[in-house]
C-alpha cells in the first residue's frame, strides 16, 4: 500500500455501466502487464466486455471511491449454474483498504442472484494477496480430475466455491 494513497471516504459497489468500459480495461491491463503479459483472451474480453461478459449472462461490478473507478470484478457465464470470477482488479492507489474483499463478497452475492451453484477462479500463485483473499472467502482448490484447460498460460491456481441452493 502506498503511503500517500488517498483513503476513500466511502466505496460504492455498483453494476457496470457502458461508460465504465475504459476503466474496466485500464484497471485490468495495469495488473496483468505488471506481472505477466496480455494474452489474446485478455485483449478480446477487455476490448469488449459487453459482448464477452454481459451478453452471455454474466455481470461486472465496479468499486467507486471518491468518484473514481477504484476496482472491478466480473462474473463470466461458463455453463448452467457455473460462473467464473474473473477480471478482478483494484487500482494500486486503493489497495490495502479492503476494496478487493468488498468486491469479491459483492460478486459472490451477485453469483447467487444469477442462480450460480458454483463459482470458479483461475489465478497465479505469484498473486499471493489475491489467492489469500479467495481462500479467506471460502474458495478451495479444484480437484485435479475436474480441471479443464485454461485459455491463459498464467493460470496455475484453480479455485472454486460451492454456493448453497
N, C-alpha and C positions, 0 to 999 in steps of 0.2 A: 504494500500500500504506500502510495506516495505521501510524504509528509505534508505537502502543500495542497493535497487534493481537497476539493470542497466537500463539506459534509452536507448531503442533501437534507433539506428540511422535511421533505415528505416524498415518498416514492409511490407513484401510481402505476399499477399493473393493469394494462388495458389491451383489448384486441387490436391487432394490426389494422392500420388504415392505409389506403393507397399511397398517401403522402409519406409513409414510413419506408418505402422501398429503398431509398438511398441509405438511410441509417441502418437498416437491416443488413444490407450488403457491406457497408463500411465496418460495422461492428464485427461481423464475422471474418471479413478479409483481414482485419487487423490481427486477430489472434492466430488465424491459420498461417499467414505468412511469417509471423513471429517464430513459430515452432516448426512449420512444415512448408508446404507449397500448395497453391491452389490446384486442385485436381479437376478434371473435366466435369465431374458430377457437381463439385462446388460451383463452378462457373455457370453451369446450367441452372441450378436451383437459386443461386444468389442473383442471377441475371433476370429471373422471372419467378419470384416466389408465389405470385398469384396463380400461375399456371401449374407449377410443380408441387406446391404445398396446399394452397387453399382450394382450388377447383376439385382435386380428387377427394376432398372431405377432411383435410387437415386444418390446422389452426396455427396462428402465430400470436404470441403475446409480446408486448413491448413494455419495458420498465422506463417510466419517465420520471426524471429527477430534475427539479429546478427548470422545467420546461425543455429539457434535453433528453434525447433517447440515450439512456444510460445502459440499457441491456435489452436482450431479446431471447426468445426461445420458441421453437417450432414443434409441432406435432405433425408428423407425416404419416398419412394412412398407409399401412402395409398390407393388411388383409382384414377380414371380418374380425372386429373387436381387438385388433392389434395396431398400435401406433408406435412410431419411432420418435423419441425425444431427440431433436436434432437442432443444429444451428443455434446452440446456446452460447451467448456471449455477454460479457459485462465489460464496458469500457475500462481500461486500466485506471482512468481517472476516478472511477467509482468503485473499484474493487476493494474488498475488505470491509464492506459496510452492510453485508447481509442481503444485498440485492439479488445475488445469484440464488440464494436459498428461497427468497420470496418468489422469484420467477419460477424455480423448479416446483415449489409447492403449488403455485397457481396453475402450472402446466399439468401437474398430476390431477388437480381438480377439473381442469378442462378436459383431460382424457376421460375422466369419469362421466362428465357431462355428455361427451360424444359417444359414450357406450363402450369404452375400452375395457377389456378384461386384463390386458397385458400391455405394458409399456416396455420398450426396448431402447437401449442406448449403445452406440458404438463410440469408443473414445480411444485414447492412447495413454499408456501408463506414465508418460512424461508429464501429463497434466494432473499432477498429484492433487491439487486443491479440488479440481472437478471430480475426480474419482472419489475422493473423501466425501464430498458433498453428496454424490449419488448414493454411496453406501450408507451414509448417515440418514438419508431419506428413504431407506428400505430397499434399494436396488441390490440385487445379488447376481453373481456370475451365472451366465447361461451355461447349462451343461454342454459339454463338448459334442455330444451326439445330436444336439439340436442346433448347432451353429450352421449358419448359411454363409456363403461367400459374400464379402463386403465389396461395394464399389470403391472403397477408399483403401489405398495402400497403407495409410497411417493407422487404421483401426486394428488395435491388438488387445483391447479390453471390450468385452461384450457383456452387458448387464441387462437385467430385466426386473420388472416389478409387477407382480400379480395383484390386481385390484379385486376387492370383494364385489360380488354381484349385487 
